[in-house]
Amino acid sequence: RQPRCSSVPWIPDNRTLELILDILQ
């Protein structure tokens, strides 16, 4: 179990994270 970009394993890239944040807001 080794985290890649963030602590959450289902986040492949920072772009996905930004996309999720954009959707949440």
Helices and strands as residue ranges (DSSP letters): H 14-24
